[in-house]
Amino acid sequence: MSVVESMEDFVNDFHTSLRENVLNVVPVDSTSRSSVEEVFNGFNNPFSDFNTDTKWRKYFSEKWGVVEPIEIHLGVRYDSRRNKISGMYEQTTVNDTFIYIPLLKTLEFIFRNDKVCNLIQEERQSDMYCDFCDGQYYKKHPLYSIFGTISQITGDNLGLNSILGYVESFSAKHYCRLCLTDKVLAQEVFSEDDPRMILRNRNLNEEHYKYLADNPNENSCYGVKRNSILNTLTYFNVSDNFVLDIMHDILEGVAQYEVKLLFEYMSCNLISGDSIPQRLYAFNYGFLERNNRPTKVNLQQAGNNIGLNASQTWCLIKNIPLIFGDVVPVGDKHWHLLLLLLHIVNIIFSPCISEGMIIFLKHLIKEHHQLFKDLYPRNLIPKHHLMIHYPECIRQIGPLIHVWTMRYEAKHRFFKKNLKNFKNLTKSLAKKHQLAIAYHWESCTIRGIESGPVSNELLSDLENSDFISEQLQIDISSEVMVTPWVKCQGTEYRSGLVVFLEFVDDAPVFGKIVKIFIKDGIYFLVSCMESEFIEHLHAFSVVEQEHCLVLKNLRN
């Protein structure tokens, strides 16, 4: 029984019982009895608009303006179906369809939200790359100033190679969709500045399309397999697609490959093989990483990975210097390779990147790849090569973290939930998804803040009450609301955690959250810390300063 049905039964039973009890105390010959009966008879079932699937879907579709999925007919095929009466299999025709979600209507629906429009119109920092609109591709495009079109196609490497018309194998001679570097030269060319690297462009692609048209027996030409249908669009060309997937490239590719090689080196030269997993599992990864700690690192399995998902790999590589830094001598070249990778990761996973950091990234990647070739006899994998294009891709379309596939992978959770209806599965999923999306945009509070349980405390009873009173501009005898934690844009802040405060002379300043207050906003009472960066551990050593407090507004 559904919640609506249960509530409907409860309200009806309550109405019947209340009617009987009231009429029992009203005399039969009373003139008001008919009026009372009239009131109860005029009662309408409040759930009459929701007591069937069809009714509640219609109600919420009208209330939220659901963008309905469209079923598009592809063709007819033959299949065999078992006849339930005869038990025999019979040939039957099946209509093949696919479910399309109207993109323009979806965008219109999203931009009905005033908060989204305000975010789009926020003033931008001219010297920073923070999203697609900061990239050179957007700024130079003739259409984006007034109208819109397809800007970029996102996806994983194999999917993008396929839809953009390139070879669907990374063992092919020319596997890169951004340049003509072959897999042999990819072991020597580590920068787009190298004169041996030839970047793809429209003219080169047109030459390759023509060659394939003139030579139909050829499967590919310099990695081009076919002319993508996307090239028929007026304002889009596949050679202008700068999306690279840092989740698969780094977290499920390069990082796991190099961590595995590092652990093999350490087990042979610095530490016993059994000690590596022991240290990994015993290490305290901290409160914020409690759900991402590596569960089982498999160093024996074949291939280049160690059996972790992307989030676990990200958590692991950030903490490897702290876990094993005490057993690795300072200046070890294998360790330096890891530190270079961490510097690269810090930049490419940043939501905002300066032009200076892009230039620095280019040199880091070149140094990293050259050191890898000096240390290991193994080849760089194709994902290493794709890293060479990161600086220019960021310059064109902004930070790559905004176009990675991690969000699409997370989206799978919705579709993996059990469905009671297995007839026309894709249509059922699409309808459920569109209702969920409509509810999300109807109820969402962009940049909303969640908090833990709130308690009222007398300000005079708190430590540092004079300072808090002065900063919040409230009387010391008044009460303040205190909470143990708040969450903003997916990041959780708790008392005792260390946070970044500001940059002073290009160096970060950290502080430890002492208390969290709520008064016309969220305020952190923070104890300032002195810090020193330790390169070998790729971490800051912090020391709490005495009598140095600041009050920070979470919005700032």
C-alpha positions as CSV (number, residue, x, y, z in Angstrom):
1,M,0.0,0.0,0.0
2,S,1.4,3.5,-0.9
3,V,1.7,6.4,1.5
4,V,-1.1,8.2,-0.3
5,E,-3.4,5.2,0.1
6,S,-2.5,4.9,3.8
7,M,-3.2,8.6,4.4
8,E,-6.4,8.4,2.5
9,D,-7.7,5.5,4.6
10,F,-6.6,7.2,7.8
11,V,-8.4,10.5,6.9
12,N,-11.5,8.7,5.8
13,D,-11.6,6.6,9.0
14,F,-11.0,9.7,11.1
15,H,-13.7,11.6,9.2
16,T,-16.2,8.7,9.8
17,S,-15.4,8.4,13.4
18,L,-15.5,12.2,14.0
19,R,-18.9,12.4,12.2
20,E,-20.4,9.6,14.4
21,N,-19.1,11.1,17.6
22,V,-20.3,14.6,16.8
23,L,-23.8,13.5,15.7
24,N,-24.1,11.3,18.9
25,V,-24.0,14.5,21.0
26,V,-26.4,16.4,18.8
27,P,-30.1,15.6,19.6
28,V,-32.0,14.0,16.7
29,D,-34.7,16.7,16.9
30,S,-32.2,19.5,17.0
31,T,-32.5,22.2,14.3
32,S,-28.7,22.3,14.0
33,R,-28.3,18.5,13.3
34,S,-29.0,18.9,9.6
35,S,-26.4,21.7,9.4
36,V,-23.8,19.5,11.1
37,E,-24.6,16.6,8.7
38,E,-24.3,19.1,5.8
39,V,-20.8,20.1,6.9
40,F,-19.6,16.5,7.1
41,N,-21.2,15.5,3.8
42,G,-19.5,18.4,2.1
43,F,-16.1,17.1,3.1
44,N,-13.9,16.4,0.0
45,N,-11.2,13.8,0.0
46,P,-7.9,15.8,-0.1
47,F,-6.1,12.9,-1.8
48,S,-8.5,12.5,-4.7
49,D,-5.9,14.1,-7.0
50,F,-3.1,11.8,-5.9
51,N,-4.7,8.3,-5.3
52,T,-3.5,6.8,-8.6
53,D,-0.2,6.8,-10.4
54,T,-1.8,8.6,-13.4
55,K,-3.3,11.3,-11.2
56,W,-0.2,12.2,-9.2
57,R,2.0,12.2,-12.3
58,K,-0.4,14.6,-14.0
59,Y,-0.6,16.8,-10.9
60,F,3.2,17.2,-10.4
61,S,3.8,17.5,-14.2
62,E,1.5,20.5,-14.2
63,K,2.9,21.9,-11.0
64,W,6.6,21.6,-11.8
65,G,6.5,21.8,-15.6
66,V,8.1,18.4,-16.1
67,V,10.0,18.0,-19.4
68,E,8.4,14.9,-20.7
69,P,10.6,12.3,-22.5
70,I,9.8,11.7,-26.2
71,E,9.8,8.1,-27.6
72,I,11.4,8.2,-31.1
73,H,10.8,5.3,-33.5
74,L,14.0,3.8,-35.0
75,G,12.8,0.9,-37.0
76,V,11.4,-2.7,-36.9
77,R,13.3,-5.9,-36.2
78,Y,12.3,-9.6,-35.9
79,D,12.5,-11.5,-32.6
80,S,11.1,-14.7,-31.2
81,R,8.6,-14.7,-28.4
82,R,7.2,-17.6,-26.4
83,N,3.4,-18.2,-26.9
84,K,2.0,-18.5,-23.4
85,I,-0.8,-20.8,-24.6
86,S,1.0,-23.2,-26.9
87,G,4.4,-22.9,-25.3
88,M,6.0,-22.6,-28.7
89,Y,8.4,-19.8,-29.8
90,E,7.0,-17.7,-32.6
91,Q,8.5,-15.0,-34.8
92,T,7.2,-11.5,-34.1
93,T,8.1,-7.9,-35.0
94,V,9.5,-5.5,-32.4
95,N,9.5,-1.8,-32.7
96,D,12.9,-0.3,-31.8
97,T,12.8,3.1,-30.1
98,F,15.0,5.4,-28.1
99,I,14.0,7.9,-25.5
100,Y,14.9,11.5,-26.1
101,I,14.9,14.2,-23.5
102,P,14.3,17.6,-25.2
103,L,17.5,19.6,-24.6
104,L,16.2,23.1,-25.3
105,K,13.1,22.6,-23.1
106,T,15.4,21.3,-20.4
107,L,17.6,24.4,-20.6
108,E,14.5,26.6,-20.6
109,F,13.3,24.7,-17.5
110,I,16.6,25.1,-15.6
111,F,16.9,28.8,-16.4
112,R,13.4,29.5,-15.0
113,N,15.3,29.2,-11.7
114,D,16.3,32.8,-10.7
115,K,19.3,31.5,-8.7
116,V,20.7,29.8,-11.8
117,C,20.4,33.0,-13.8
118,N,22.1,35.0,-11.1
119,L,25.0,32.6,-11.1
120,I,25.4,32.9,-14.8
121,Q,25.5,36.7,-14.6
122,E,28.0,36.9,-11.8
123,E,31.0,39.1,-12.5
124,R,34.0,37.1,-13.6
125,Q,37.7,37.4,-12.7
126,S,39.5,38.3,-15.9
127,D,42.7,36.6,-15.0
128,M,41.2,33.2,-13.9
129,Y,39.8,30.2,-15.7
130,C,36.8,29.1,-13.6
131,D,34.4,27.7,-16.1
132,F,33.7,27.2,-19.8
133,C,32.8,30.9,-20.3
134,D,36.3,31.9,-19.3
135,G,37.9,29.8,-22.0
136,Q,39.2,31.2,-25.3
137,Y,36.9,28.9,-27.4
138,Y,33.8,30.5,-25.8
139,K,35.1,34.1,-26.1
140,K,36.0,33.7,-29.8
141,H,32.9,31.8,-30.9
142,P,30.7,34.0,-33.2
143,L,27.4,32.5,-31.8
144,Y,27.6,32.6,-28.0
145,S,27.2,36.3,-27.6
146,I,23.5,36.1,-28.5
147,F,22.4,32.5,-29.4
148,G,23.5,29.1,-28.3
149,T,24.7,25.9,-29.9
150,I,26.5,22.7,-29.0
151,S,29.7,23.9,-27.3
152,Q,31.5,20.6,-26.3
153,I,30.7,16.9,-26.3
154,T,31.7,15.3,-23.0
155,G,32.3,11.7,-22.2
156,D,35.1,9.2,-21.6
157,N,37.9,8.8,-24.0
158,L,36.6,5.8,-25.9
159,G,33.1,7.2,-26.1
160,L,34.4,10.5,-27.4
161,N,36.7,8.9,-30.0
162,S,33.6,7.0,-31.2
163,I,31.1,9.8,-31.5
164,L,33.7,12.2,-32.9
165,G,34.7,9.8,-35.7
166,Y,38.1,8.6,-34.5
167,V,39.5,5.1,-34.0
168,E,37.9,3.2,-31.1
169,S,41.1,1.6,-29.9
170,F,44.0,3.1,-27.9
171,S,46.4,0.4,-29.3
172,A,46.0,2.0,-32.7
173,K,48.9,3.8,-34.3
174,H,47.2,7.2,-34.1
175,Y,44.9,7.1,-31.1
176,C,44.9,10.7,-30.0
177,R,41.9,12.8,-31.2
178,L,43.8,16.1,-30.6
179,C,47.0,15.5,-32.5
180,L,48.7,13.2,-35.1
181,T,51.4,11.9,-32.8
182,D,51.7,8.1,-33.3
183,K,52.2,5.7,-30.4
184,V,56.0,5.4,-31.0
185,L,56.6,9.1,-31.0
186,A,54.3,9.5,-28.0
187,Q,57.2,8.0,-25.9
188,E,59.4,11.0,-26.8
189,V,57.1,14.0,-27.3
190,F,56.0,15.5,-24.0
191,S,54.8,19.0,-24.9
192,E,52.6,20.7,-27.5
193,D,55.6,23.0,-28.1
194,D,57.6,20.1,-29.5
195,P,58.0,20.7,-33.3
196,R,57.3,17.1,-34.0
197,M,53.7,17.4,-32.7
198,I,51.1,18.3,-35.2
199,L,47.7,19.3,-33.8
200,R,44.5,18.3,-35.5
201,N,42.4,21.0,-37.2
202,R,39.5,21.3,-39.6
203,N,41.7,21.3,-42.7
204,L,43.7,18.2,-41.7
205,N,40.5,16.4,-40.9
206,E,38.9,17.3,-44.2
207,E,42.0,15.9,-46.0
208,H,41.6,12.6,-44.0
209,Y,37.9,12.5,-44.7
210,K,38.6,12.9,-48.5
211,Y,41.3,10.2,-48.4
212,L,38.8,7.7,-46.7
213,A,36.1,8.6,-49.3
214,D,38.6,8.0,-52.1
215,N,39.9,4.8,-50.6
216,P,36.9,2.9,-49.2
217,N,38.9,-0.2,-48.4
218,E,41.0,1.8,-45.8
219,N,39.6,1.6,-42.2
220,S,41.2,4.8,-41.0
221,C,43.6,7.6,-41.9
222,Y,45.8,9.1,-39.2
223,G,43.3,7.9,-36.5
224,V,40.3,9.3,-38.4
225,K,37.7,6.6,-39.0
226,R,34.8,8.5,-40.4
227,N,33.3,12.0,-40.8
228,S,31.2,12.5,-37.7
229,I,27.6,13.6,-38.3
230,L,28.3,16.4,-35.8
231,N,30.3,18.1,-38.4
232,T,27.1,18.9,-40.3
233,L,26.2,21.4,-37.6
234,T,26.8,25.0,-38.6
235,Y,28.7,26.2,-35.5
236,F,30.4,23.0,-34.3
237,N,33.3,20.9,-35.6
238,V,34.9,17.9,-33.9
239,S,38.4,19.4,-34.2
240,D,37.2,22.1,-31.7
241,N,36.2,19.6,-29.0
242,F,38.7,20.0,-26.2
243,V,37.2,17.8,-23.5
244,L,39.5,15.3,-21.8
245,D,38.3,13.1,-18.9
246,I,40.7,13.6,-16.0
247,M,38.8,11.0,-13.9
248,H,39.7,8.1,-16.3
249,D,43.0,9.6,-17.4
250,I,44.4,10.2,-13.9
251,L,42.4,8.5,-11.1
252,E,41.7,5.3,-13.0
253,G,44.7,5.4,-15.2
254,V,48.0,7.2,-14.7
255,A,47.8,7.5,-10.9
256,Q,47.1,3.8,-10.3
257,Y,49.8,2.8,-12.8
258,E,52.4,4.9,-11.2
259,V,51.4,4.0,-7.6
260,K,51.7,0.3,-8.5
261,L,55.2,0.9,-9.9
262,L,56.2,3.0,-6.8
263,F,55.0,0.2,-4.4
264,E,56.9,-2.4,-6.4
265,Y,60.1,-0.2,-6.1
266,M,59.5,0.3,-2.4
267,S,58.9,-3.4,-1.7
268,C,62.2,-4.3,-3.4
269,N,64.3,-1.5,-1.9
270,L,62.8,0.2,1.1
271,I,60.1,-1.7,2.9
272,S,58.7,-5.2,3.0
273,G,55.8,-6.1,0.7
274,D,53.5,-7.0,3.7
275,S,54.1,-3.6,5.3
276,I,52.6,-1.7,2.4
277,P,49.0,-2.9,2.8
278,Q,49.4,-2.8,6.6
279,R,50.3,0.9,6.5
280,L,47.6,1.7,4.0
281,Y,44.8,0.1,6.0
282,A,46.0,1.4,9.4
283,F,46.4,5.0,8.4
284,N,43.8,7.6,9.6
285,Y,42.6,9.3,6.4
286,G,40.6,11.8,8.4
287,F,36.9,12.6,8.9
288,L,36.3,14.1,5.4
289,E,37.7,11.1,3.6
290,R,36.0,8.4,5.8
291,N,34.0,7.1,2.8
292,N,36.8,7.2,0.3
293,R,39.6,5.4,2.2
294,P,41.1,2.6,0.1
295,T,39.5,-0.8,1.0
296,K,41.7,-3.3,-0.7
297,V,44.7,-2.4,-2.8
298,N,45.6,-5.3,-5.1
299,L,49.2,-5.1,-6.2
300,Q,49.3,-8.7,-7.6
301,Q,46.5,-8.3,-10.2
302,A,47.5,-8.1,-13.9
303,G,47.4,-4.8,-15.7
304,N,48.1,-1.3,-14.7
305,N,45.6,-0.7,-11.9
306,I,45.4,-1.5,-8.2
307,G,41.7,-2.3,-7.9
308,L,40.5,1.1,-6.6
309,N,37.7,3.3,-7.8
310,A,38.4,7.0,-8.7
311,S,37.5,8.4,-5.3
312,Q,39.6,5.9,-3.4
313,T,42.6,6.6,-5.7
314,W,42.3,10.3,-5.2
315,C,42.2,9.8,-1.4
316,L,45.2,7.4,-1.6
317,I,47.6,9.5,-3.7
318,K,47.0,12.6,-1.5
319,N,48.0,10.6,1.5
320,I,50.8,8.4,0.3
321,P,53.5,10.9,1.2
322,L,52.2,11.0,4.8
323,I,51.9,7.2,5.0
324,F,55.4,6.3,3.6
325,G,57.4,9.5,3.8
326,D,59.3,8.3,6.8
327,V,60.8,5.3,5.0
328,V,61.7,7.1,1.7
329,P,65.0,9.1,1.7
330,V,64.8,12.7,0.7
331,G,65.7,13.2,-2.9
332,D,64.6,9.7,-4.1
333,K,63.8,10.0,-7.8
334,H,60.9,7.5,-7.7
335,W,59.4,9.5,-4.9
336,H,60.0,12.8,-6.8
337,L,57.9,11.3,-9.7
338,L,55.0,10.9,-7.2
339,L,55.4,14.5,-6.0
340,L,55.4,15.8,-9.6
341,L,52.2,13.9,-10.2
342,L,50.6,15.4,-7.0
343,H,51.5,18.9,-8.2
344,I,49.9,18.1,-11.5
345,V,46.8,16.7,-9.8
346,N,46.5,19.8,-7.6
347,I,46.3,22.0,-10.6
348,I,44.1,20.0,-13.0
349,F,41.5,19.2,-10.2
350,S,41.3,22.8,-9.2
351,P,37.9,24.6,-10.0
352,C,39.8,27.8,-10.8
353,I,43.1,28.1,-12.6
354,S,45.2,31.1,-13.5
355,E,47.2,31.6,-16.7
356,G,50.4,31.3,-14.7
357,M,49.3,27.9,-13.3
358,I,48.6,26.7,-16.9
359,I,52.1,27.6,-17.9
360,F,53.5,25.9,-14.8
361,L,51.4,22.8,-15.5
362,K,52.9,22.4,-19.0
363,H,56.4,22.3,-17.5
364,L,55.4,19.9,-14.7
365,I,53.9,17.4,-17.2
366,K,57.0,17.5,-19.4
367,E,59.3,17.0,-16.4
368,H,57.1,14.2,-15.1
369,H,57.0,12.3,-18.3
370,Q,60.7,12.6,-18.9
371,L,61.5,11.4,-15.4
372,F,59.1,8.4,-15.9
373,K,61.0,7.4,-19.0
374,D,64.3,7.7,-17.2
375,L,63.2,5.6,-14.2
376,Y,61.1,2.8,-15.8
377,P,61.6,0.6,-18.8
378,R,57.9,0.4,-19.4
379,N,56.1,2.6,-21.9
380,L,54.0,5.6,-21.1
381,I,50.4,4.6,-21.5
382,P,48.0,6.6,-23.8
383,K,46.6,8.4,-20.9
384,H,50.0,9.8,-20.2
385,H,50.0,11.3,-23.7
386,L,46.6,12.9,-23.2
387,M,48.0,14.8,-20.2
388,I,50.2,16.8,-22.6
389,H,47.1,18.5,-24.0
390,Y,45.7,19.5,-20.6
391,P,47.2,23.0,-20.5
392,E,45.8,24.1,-23.9
393,C,42.4,22.4,-23.3
394,I,42.1,24.3,-20.0
395,R,43.0,27.5,-21.8
396,Q,40.2,26.8,-24.4
397,I,37.3,25.5,-22.2
398,G,38.3,26.2,-18.6
399,P,39.0,23.7,-15.8
400,L,38.6,20.1,-16.9
401,I,37.0,19.1,-13.6
402,H,33.8,20.8,-14.9
403,V,33.6,18.4,-17.8
404,W,34.9,15.1,-16.2
405,T,32.8,12.0,-16.2
406,M,32.7,11.6,-12.4
407,R,29.3,13.3,-12.3
408,Y,27.9,11.0,-15.0
409,E,29.2,8.0,-13.1
410,A,27.5,9.2,-10.0
411,K,24.3,9.7,-12.0
412,H,24.2,5.9,-12.6
413,R,23.0,5.4,-9.0
414,F,19.6,6.8,-9.8
415,F,19.1,4.3,-12.7
416,K,20.5,1.4,-10.7
417,K,17.6,1.6,-8.2
418,N,15.1,-1.2,-8.4
419,L,12.1,-0.7,-10.7
420,K,8.8,-2.5,-10.3
421,N,7.9,-2.0,-14.0
422,F,10.1,-3.9,-16.4
423,K,7.9,-3.2,-19.5
424,N,9.6,-0.6,-21.7
425,L,12.4,-0.2,-19.2
426,T,14.0,2.9,-20.8
427,K,10.7,4.8,-20.9
428,S,10.0,4.0,-17.3
429,L,13.4,5.1,-16.2
430,A,13.2,8.3,-18.3
431,K,9.8,9.2,-16.8
432,K,11.0,8.6,-13.2
433,H,14.2,10.6,-13.9
434,Q,12.3,13.6,-15.4
435,L,10.0,13.7,-12.3
436,A,13.1,13.6,-10.0
437,I,14.8,16.4,-12.0
438,A,11.7,18.5,-11.9
439,Y,11.5,18.1,-8.1
440,H,15.2,18.9,-7.7
441,W,15.0,22.2,-9.6
442,E,11.7,23.1,-7.9
443,S,13.0,22.5,-4.4
444,C,16.8,23.2,-4.8
445,T,18.5,26.0,-3.0
446,I,21.6,26.8,-4.9
447,R,24.5,27.4,-2.5
448,G,22.2,26.3,0.3
449,I,23.7,25.5,3.7
450,E,22.8,22.6,5.9
451,S,23.7,22.5,9.6
452,G,23.8,20.1,12.5
453,P,21.7,20.3,15.7
454,V,21.6,23.9,16.9
455,S,21.8,24.9,20.6
456,N,21.4,28.3,22.3
457,E,24.3,29.2,24.5
458,L,24.9,32.2,26.7
459,L,27.7,34.2,25.1
460,S,29.3,35.1,28.5
461,D,29.7,31.4,29.3
462,L,31.8,30.8,26.2
463,E,35.6,31.0,26.0
464,N,36.8,34.2,24.1
465,S,33.3,35.7,24.7
466,D,34.6,39.3,24.6
467,F,36.2,38.8,21.2
468,I,33.1,37.1,19.8
469,S,30.8,39.8,21.2
470,E,32.9,42.5,19.6
471,Q,33.1,40.7,16.2
472,L,29.4,39.8,16.0
473,Q,28.4,43.2,17.5
474,I,26.1,41.6,20.1
475,D,25.8,42.1,23.8
476,I,27.9,39.7,25.9
477,S,24.8,38.8,28.0
478,S,22.8,37.6,25.0
479,E,22.5,34.1,23.6
480,V,24.1,32.8,20.5
481,M,23.2,29.7,18.3
482,V,26.0,27.2,18.1
483,T,26.2,24.1,15.9
484,P,28.8,21.3,15.7
485,W,28.9,21.3,11.8
486,V,27.7,22.9,8.7
487,K,27.7,21.8,5.0
488,C,28.0,24.2,2.1
489,Q,28.2,23.1,-1.5
490,G,28.9,19.5,-0.5
491,T,31.8,20.5,1.8
492,E,31.4,19.7,5.5
493,Y,33.0,22.0,8.1
494,R,33.3,20.8,11.7
495,S,34.9,22.1,14.9
496,G,38.5,20.9,15.0
497,L,39.0,20.8,11.3
498,V,41.7,22.9,9.6
499,V,40.6,25.3,6.9
500,F,42.3,27.6,4.4
501,L,41.8,31.3,5.2
502,E,43.7,33.4,2.7
503,F,46.9,33.9,0.7
504,V,49.6,36.2,2.2
505,D,52.6,36.8,0.0
506,D,51.5,33.9,-2.3
507,A,51.6,31.5,0.8
508,P,48.4,30.0,2.2
509,V,47.3,30.8,5.7
510,F,45.4,28.1,7.7
511,G,43.3,28.0,10.8
512,K,41.5,25.5,13.0
513,I,37.8,25.9,13.5
514,V,37.1,26.4,17.2
515,K,33.4,27.1,17.2
516,I,30.6,27.5,14.6
517,F,28.0,30.2,15.2
518,I,24.8,31.1,13.4
519,K,23.7,34.8,13.4
520,D,22.5,36.2,10.2
521,G,24.8,33.8,8.5
522,I,27.4,31.2,9.4
523,Y,30.5,32.3,11.3
524,F,33.6,30.3,12.2
525,L,35.7,31.2,15.2
526,V,39.1,30.2,13.9
527,S,42.5,29.8,15.7
528,C,45.3,31.0,13.3
529,M,48.1,28.6,12.5
530,E,51.7,29.1,11.4
531,S,52.5,26.8,8.4
532,E,55.5,25.5,6.5
533,F,55.4,23.5,3.3
534,I,57.4,20.2,3.5
535,E,58.0,19.1,-0.1
536,H,59.0,15.6,0.8
537,L,55.6,15.0,2.4
538,H,53.7,17.3,0.0
539,A,52.0,18.7,3.0
540,F,52.0,21.7,5.3
541,S,53.3,21.5,8.8
542,V,51.0,23.6,11.0
543,V,51.3,25.0,14.5
544,E,48.5,26.7,16.3
545,Q,49.3,30.3,17.4
546,E,48.5,31.5,20.9
547,H,45.9,34.3,21.3
548,C,45.4,34.6,17.5
549,L,41.7,34.4,16.7
550,V,39.6,35.5,13.7
551,L,35.9,35.3,13.0
552,K,35.2,34.3,9.4
553,N,31.9,34.4,7.6
554,L,31.3,31.2,5.6
555,R,30.0,33.2,2.6
556,N,33.4,34.9,2.3
